Amino acid sequence: MSATIRFQVVGEAFKKKAVAVPNCTERPSEYFAKYVFNRQKMYQYLPAKVFEKMCDVIDNGTKLDLATADAVAAGMKKWAMELGVTHTTHWFQPLTEGTAEKHDGLVEHDGKGGMVEEFTGKNLVQQEPDASSFPSGGIRSTFEARGYSAWDPASPVFVVDDTLMIPTVFISYTGEALDYKAPLKKSIAAVDKAATAVAQYFYPEVTKVIANLGWEQEYFLVDESLYAARPDLVMTGRTLMGHDSAKNQQMDDHYFGSIPMRVAAFMKDLEIQALELGIPCKTRHNEVAPNQFELAPIFEEMNLAIDHNMLLIELMRRVARKHGFRCLLHEKPFAGINGSGKHNNWSLATNTGVLLHGPGKTPLDNLRFITFIVETLMGVYRHNGLLKASIISATNAHRLGANEAPPAIISSFLGKQLSDLLEKLDECDEDDLLNLAGKQVVELDIPQIPELMLDNTDRNRTSPFAFTGNRFEFRAVGSQANCAASMIVLNSAVAEALTDFKERVDTLIAQGMEPMKAILKQVRQDIKTCRPIHFDGNGYSEEWRIEAEKRGLDVESSAPLMLDAYLRPTTIEMFAKTHVFTEAELEARTEIKQETYIKKIQIEARIFGDLCLNHIIPVATRYQSQLIDNVHKVKEIFPAETATKVSANNLQLIQRISEHSSFITENVERLIEARRVANRIEDVRQKAIAYHDTVAPLIESIRYHVDQLELIVDDELWPLPKYREMLFIR
């Protein structure tokens, strides 16, 4: 791109005005779930017996028979056609971190030369998308294309434009899961079964435990015209080159600041459409980095929450373009400023309304609270390396541990009050459990300011897995990741820990020990066992890395090697016991993650080399030629002594440009050769390691010299929009 075009692009970006949002006079409660076939719509459009059957299917997991499916499809079709629907699709989540859909028209021959709108229970329940072109890790070959999507009644059907979207699982012809939803639902069932069994020690009336999730979605917005002028952003989602802006986030003035007018219009439009689709948007604000923002919903049942997050991601991209933006979900789109994460707030609740991770008012309540806290920590401790593997990727690796996100070592922050309690639990009896404090009151000596209620923990932003009063916040998940990847591991790990705990308690009870004493005995034992995972200090410090290694925690920093945790014997055993993954499925998913890592770095290396050789070096050479020409002309015009002084600065610049350009040219050749060598490696794991160890470091070392050239070359010649132009929405 020529410098002239660049300046035109930047100028147009600065002139953009906020796009008008349709004035919605309705309250959110009036249009919430307008396009969702939820219970309210089912009650309205289904016969009473069919409605009752569907509630039983959703609430209790009973099987859906074809007759009921036909009746549901008829009511669903009537509702959808009133909204102008002409197509249906099974909407699923393949192992690509995105979503997939194949649209079918609501049309069939009527036998009289015309067409009729048709939608049956069979169309609703099952579809057959081609499985060969989705990642399968070797489970499916190209010549074995058959795969099935099957309706998930627990996640309501919804309408987008003219299409009825049906949330589904996606499995192979031979039954293996090819998506995130199928194993997620298995992990939810596993933690439900295990947690219900333990909860019944305290509340015999409990028959179900629900896993809840509240995600916080961080993202960047950048003007669409500037985005289009950056091939690296278009191809990889991040800027592979670009020097720091003189001002970025160092003034801390963007965080929670006034939302720019254009962004506020985007947010309003996004929230209206999200609420209409049943996504319970609650919070919006500026994040730390310039052009960075966050959206968070009210907590929901986990399966539905993850569907809503995946739907929101697509909605964000669509609405952003309408407002002249591109939504960036890469974990680190800009160097030198904070990247984006997706904080997963996880909790368990009973069908009787008890939040299992919240303290109560009686000794029994508090023993239950401590039990579920400690057994959650047991699961995290036993599988801390696997939890790390569940969130690692080529993109998230740029963010973790960069003083903006949790380090690549899993630990849990509990806060002083809970930490002290666990330390002292050895010395107390059951009656002392009543002394667990809830919120404390703090009176502020400020006129007109009311007293504050303090939570029973502070926050620790350096902790990957922090207890925050009544839930755990898993802060290490990447902004573009499917939340299910990490939640599958967490649910399964906690299910295993709770099952093991119950087996040990039941053994003691069978031997004659009182139930509460048996529970307390095992809790005390587990507190000692999982103590290494508990850390309330600074997770960024080098001292912690050394200490974590001493404690036996996983401190591996290489992304490809982190993925080995998926195939450890303890992992295979855990997923087999919880019936979430078979060993073959784990092998396949590990291979997919390795291949994805390779392809991400491979694409970055290719576009980076192209930008260096076809954009940066030619511009640097042109500017260098101008400087050389200037030196010659100065010598022709001025006396020798004066010319020497005048030319000295330009001669320095010429020399620096030569040094940086030579380094870039030579090392891009090395980068190309390193990629060739890596590509010849047949073993996927070894290839991923080669890309991590040889290709990725070369990109970073070359980048330094490109960024130095950006500071030297005439601004009017530089071909790419700069950080200072992209990071401040006007």
Long-range contacts (C-beta under 8 A, 24 or more apart in sequence): 1-229, 1-615, 1-719, 1-720, 2-719, 3-716, 3-717, 3-718, 3-719, 5-229, 6-229, 6-718, 6-719, 6-720, 6-721, 7-716, 9-225, 9-226, 9-228, 9-229, 9-721, 10-226, 10-721, 10-725, 12-225, 13-223, 13-225, 13-226, 13-725, 13-730, 14-730, 15-730, 16-223, 16-262, 16-324, 16-730, 17-262, 18-261, 18-262, 18-264, 18-265, 18-323, 19-262, 19-265, 19-266, 19-269, 19-322, 19-323, 19-324, 20-265, 21-265, 21-268, 21-269, 21-272, 22-269, 22-272, 24-272, 28-275, 31-272, 31-275, 31-276, 32-275, 32-276, 32-278, 32-280, 33-156, 33-275, 33-276, 33-277, 33-278, 34-276, 35-83, 35-158, 35-159, 35-160, 35-276, 35-277, 35-278, 36-156, 36-157, 36-158, 36-159, 36-277, 36-278, 37-76, 37-79, 37-80, 37-156, 37-157, 37-158, 38-156, 38-278, 41-79, 42-72, 42-75, 44-79, 45-75, 45-76, 45-78, 45-79, 46-71, 46-72, 46-75, 47-71, 47-75, 50-75, 54-153, 57-153, 58-153, 58-154, 61-189, 64-125, 64-151, 64-153, 66-121, 66-122, 66-125, 67-121, 68-121, 69-121, 69-122, 69-124, 69-125, 70-120, 70-121, 71-121, 72-121, 72-124, 73-119, 73-120, 73-121, 73-123, 73-124, 74-119, 76-119, 76-124, 76-157, 76-164, 77-106, 77-117, 77-119, 80-119, 80-159, 80-164, 81-106, 81-117, 83-159, 84-162, 85-159, 85-162, 85-163, 85-164, 86-162, 86-163, 87-162, 87-163, 87-164, 88-119, 88-123, 88-163, 88-164, 88-166, 89-163, 89-164, 89-165, 89-166, 90-127, 90-129, 90-149, 90-151, 90-166, 90-168, 91-165, 91-166, 91-167, 91-168, 92-129, 92-149, 92-167, 92-168, 92-169, 92-170, 92-179, 92-181, 93-170, 93-179, 93-180, 93-181, 93-310, 93-482, 93-484, 94-134, 94-135, 94-170, 94-178, 94-179, 95-134, 95-135, 95-136, 95-137, 95-178, 95-179, 95-180, 95-589, 95-592, 96-134, 96-135, 97-480, 97-481, 97-482, 98-310, 98-313, 99-310, 99-311, 99-314, 100-129, 100-134, 100-170, 101-163, 101-165, 102-127, 102-129, 103-163, 119-164, 124-151, 124-166, 125-150, 125-151, 126-150, 126-151, 127-168, 129-170, 131-170, 131-172, 131-173, 131-178, 134-170, 134-178, 135-178, 135-592, 135-595, 135-596, 136-172, 136-176, 136-178, 136-588, 136-592, 137-587, 137-588, 137-589, 137-590, 137-591, 137-592, 137-595, 138-587, 138-588, 138-591, 139-172, 139-174, 139-176, 139-178, 139-584, 139-585, 139-588, 140-172, 140-173, 140-178, 144-173, 146-172, 146-173, 147-171, 147-172, 147-173, 147-178, 148-172, 148-173, 152-181, 152-185, 152-303, 154-185, 154-301, 154-303, 154-304, 155-303, 155-304, 155-307, 156-278, 156-304, 158-277, 158-278, 158-311, 160-277, 167-307, 176-582, 176-584, 176-585, 176-588, 177-581, 177-585, 180-306, 180-482, 180-484, 180-485, 180-488, 181-303, 181-306, 181-307, 181-484, 183-484, 183-488, 183-580, 183-581, 183-585, 184-302, 184-303, 184-306, 184-484, 184-487, 184-488, 184-491, 185-303, 186-578, 186-579, 186-580, 187-487, 187-488, 187-489, 187-491, 187-492, 187-495, 187-578, 187-580, 188-302, 188-303, 188-491, 190-491, 190-492, 190-495, 190-578, 190-579, 190-580, 191-348, 191-491, 191-492, 191-494, 191-495, 191-498, 193-495, 194-494, 194-495, 194-496, 194-498, 194-499, 194-502, 195-348, 195-356, 195-372, 195-494, 195-495, 195-498, 196-350, 197-498, 197-499, 197-502, 198-371, 198-372, 198-375, 198-498, 198-501, 198-502, 199-350, 199-354, 199-356, 199-368, 201-368, 201-371, 201-505, 201-515, 201-519, 202-364, 202-365, 202-367, 202-368, 203-350, 203-352, 203-354, 203-368, 205-352, 206-350, 206-351, 206-352, 206-354, 207-351, 208-350, 208-351, 209-348, 209-349, 209-350, 209-351, 209-356, 210-301, 210-302, 210-348, 210-349, 210-350, 210-351, 211-301, 211-302, 211-346, 211-347, 211-348, 211-487, 211-491, 212-299, 212-300, 212-301, 212-302, 212-305, 212-346, 212-347, 212-348, 212-349, 212-471, 213-299, 213-300, 213-301, 213-302, 213-305, 213-306, 213-344, 213-345, 213-346, 213-483, 213-487, 214-296, 214-297, 214-298, 214-299, 214-300, 214-305, 214-344, 214-345, 214-471, 215-296, 215-297, 215-305, 215-306, 215-309, 215-342, 215-343, 215-344, 215-345, 215-483, 216-283, 216-294, 216-295, 216-296, 216-342, 216-343, 216-345, 217-294, 217-295, 217-296, 217-309, 217-312, 217-313, 217-316, 217-342, 217-479, 218-287, 218-292, 218-293, 218-294, 218-340, 218-341, 218-342, 218-479, 219-292, 219-293, 219-294, 219-295, 219-316, 219-327, 219-328, 219-329, 219-340, 219-479, 220-289, 220-291, 220-292, 220-293, 220-327, 220-328, 220-329, 220-333, 220-334, 220-340, 221-263, 221-266, 221-291, 221-293, 221-320, 221-325, 221-326, 221-327, 221-328, 221-729, 222-291, 222-325, 222-326, 222-328, 222-333, 222-726, 222-727, 223-324, 223-325, 223-326, 223-726, 223-729, 224-320, 224-321, 224-324, 224-325, 224-326, 225-324, 226-721, 226-725, 226-726, 227-326, 229-720, 229-721, 230-720, 230-721, 230-726, 231-607, 231-610, 231-611, 232-604, 232-607, 232-608, 232-611, 233-326, 233-328, 233-333, 235-603, 235-607, 236-330, 236-600, 236-603, 236-604, 236-607, 237-328, 237-329, 237-330, 237-333, 237-395, 237-480, 238-328, 238-330, 238-332, 238-333, 238-334, 238-395, 238-398, 239-333, 239-334, 239-335, 239-723, 239-726, 240-604, 240-607, 240-608, 240-611, 240-699, 240-703, 241-608, 241-611, 241-616, 241-703, 241-706, 241-707, 241-710, 241-720, 242-334, 242-335, 242-707, 242-710, 242-720, 242-722, 242-723, 243-707, 243-708, 243-710, 243-711, 243-722, 243-723, 244-335, 244-336, 244-723, 245-722, 245-723, 245-724, 245-727, 246-724, 247-724, 248-289, 248-290, 248-336, 248-337, 248-723, 248-727, 249-288, 249-289, 249-290, 249-337, 249-338, 252-288, 254-286, 254-287, 254-288, 254-289, 254-290, 254-292, 255-286, 255-287, 255-288, 256-285, 256-286, 257-286, 258-286, 259-284, 259-285, 259-286, 259-293, 260-729, 260-730, 262-323, 262-324, 262-325, 262-729, 262-730, 263-293, 263-729, 265-323, 266-319, 266-320, 266-323, 266-325, 267-293, 267-295, 269-319, 269-322, 269-323, 270-295, 270-315, 270-316, 270-319, 271-295, 273-315, 273-319, 274-312, 274-315, 277-308, 277-311, 277-315, 278-308, 279-308, 279-311, 279-312, 279-315, 280-308, 287-338, 287-340, 288-337, 288-338, 288-404, 289-334, 289-337, 289-338, 289-339, 289-727, 290-337, 290-727, 290-728, 291-726, 291-727, 291-728, 291-729, 292-337, 292-338, 292-340, 299-345, 299-347, 302-346, 302-487, 302-491, 305-483, 306-482, 306-483, 306-484, 306-487, 309-342, 309-482, 309-483, 310-482, 313-480, 329-479, 329-480, 330-395, 330-479, 330-480, 331-393, 331-395, 331-396, 331-398, 331-399, 331-478, 331-479, 331-480, 332-395, 332-398, 332-399, 332-402, 334-723, 334-726, 334-727, 335-703, 336-723, 337-727, 338-404, 338-405, 339-398, 339-399, 339-402, 339-404, 339-405, 339-479, 340-399, 340-478, 340-479, 341-399, 341-405, 341-475, 341-476, 341-477, 341-478, 341-479, 342-477, 342-478, 342-479, 342-481, 342-483, 343-473, 343-474, 343-475, 343-477, 344-473, 344-474, 344-475, 344-477, 344-483, 344-486, 344-487, 345-468, 345-471, 345-472, 345-473, 345-474, 346-471, 346-472, 346-473, 346-474, 346-487, 346-490, 347-470, 347-471, 347-472, 348-372, 355-470, 357-467, 357-470, 357-471, 357-472, 358-469, 358-470, 359-436, 359-437, 359-438, 359-456, 360-436, 362-434, 363-430, 363-431, 363-433, 363-434, 364-516, 366-433, 366-434, 366-436, 367-430, 367-433, 367-516, 367-519, 367-520, 367-523, 369-436, 370-421, 370-422, 370-425, 370-433, 370-436, 370-523, 371-501, 371-519, 371-523, 373-414, 373-418, 373-467, 374-422, 374-523, 374-526, 374-527, 374-530, 375-494, 375-497, 375-498, 375-501, 375-526, 376-472, 376-494, 376-497, 377-412, 377-526, 377-530, 377-533, 377-534, 378-497, 378-500, 378-501, 378-526, 378-529, 378-530, 379-490, 379-493, 379-494, 379-495, 379-496, 379-497, 379-498, 380-410, 380-412, 380-465, 380-490, 380-493, 380-530, 380-533, 381-529, 381-530, 381-532, 381-533, 382-493, 382-496, 382-497, 382-570, 382-574, 383-489, 383-493, 383-565, 383-570, 383-571, 383-574, 384-409, 384-410, 384-411, 384-533, 384-553, 384-554, 385-410, 385-553, 385-554, 385-556, 385-562, 385-565, 385-568, 386-489, 386-493, 386-565, 386-566, 386-568, 386-571, 387-465, 387-474, 387-486, 387-489, 387-490, 387-493, 388-476, 388-554, 388-556, 388-562, 388-565, 389-489, 389-562, 389-563, 389-564, 389-565, 389-566, 389-593, 390-485, 390-486, 390-488, 390-489, 391-474, 391-476, 391-477, 391-478, 391-481, 391-485, 391-486, 392-559, 392-562, 392-563, 393-478, 393-481, 393-559, 393-593, 393-596, 393-597, 393-600, 394-559, 394-596, 394-597, 394-600, 394-601, 395-478, 395-480, 395-600, 396-476, 396-477, 396-478, 396-481, 397-559, 399-478, 400-476, 401-540, 401-557, 403-540, 405-475, 405-476, 406-461, 406-462, 406-463, 406-464, 406-475, 406-476, 406-539, 407-462, 407-464, 407-539, 407-540, 407-544, 407-545, 408-476, 408-555, 408-556, 408-557, 408-562, 409-464, 409-539, 409-544, 409-545, 409-548, 409-553, 409-554, 409-555, 410-464, 410-465, 410-476, 410-533, 410-553, 410-554, 411-463, 411-464, 411-465, 411-533, 411-534, 411-535, 411-539, 411-544, 411-548, 411-553, 412-463, 412-464, 412-465, 412-466, 412-467, 412-472, 412-533, 412-534, 412-535, 413-457, 413-460, 413-463, 413-465, 413-466, 413-467, 413-535, 413-536, 414-457, 414-466, 414-467, 414-534, 414-536, 415-456, 415-457, 415-458, 415-467, 415-536, 416-457, 416-458, 416-536, 417-456, 417-457, 418-456, 418-457, 418-467, 419-534, 419-536, 422-527, 422-534, 425-523, 425-524, 425-527, 426-524, 426-527, 430-516, 430-517, 430-520, 460-536, 460-539, 462-538, 462-539, 462-540, 463-535, 463-536, 463-539, 464-539, 488-580, 492-574, 492-575, 492-578, 492-580, 493-574, 495-578, 496-574, 496-577, 496-578, 499-577, 501-526, 558-689, 558-692, 558-693, 559-597, 559-688, 559-692, 560-594, 560-597, 560-685, 560-688, 560-689, 560-691, 560-692, 561-689, 563-590, 563-593, 563-594, 563-597, 563-685, 563-688, 564-685, 566-590, 566-593, 591-684, 594-684, 594-685, 594-687, 594-688, 595-684, 595-688, 597-688, 597-691, 597-692, 598-678, 598-684, 598-687, 598-688, 598-691, 601-691, 601-692, 601-695, 601-696, 601-699, 602-675, 602-679, 602-691, 602-695, 604-696, 604-699, 605-671, 605-675, 605-695, 605-698, 605-699, 606-675, 608-671, 608-699, 608-702, 608-703, 609-668, 609-671, 609-672, 611-720, 612-664, 612-665, 612-668, 612-702, 612-706, 613-665, 613-668, 615-719, 615-720, 616-664, 616-706, 616-709, 616-719, 617-661, 617-664, 617-665, 619-713, 619-717, 619-718, 619-719, 620-657, 620-660, 620-661, 620-709, 620-712, 620-713, 621-661, 622-717, 623-657, 623-712, 623-713, 623-714, 623-717, 624-653, 624-654, 624-657, 624-658, 624-661, 626-714, 627-653, 627-654, 627-657, 628-654, 653-712, 656-708, 656-712, 657-709, 657-712, 657-713, 660-705, 660-706, 660-708, 660-709, 660-712, 661-709, 663-702, 663-705, 664-702, 664-705, 664-706, 664-709, 667-698, 667-701, 667-702, 668-702, 670-698, 671-695, 671-698, 671-699, 671-702, 674-698
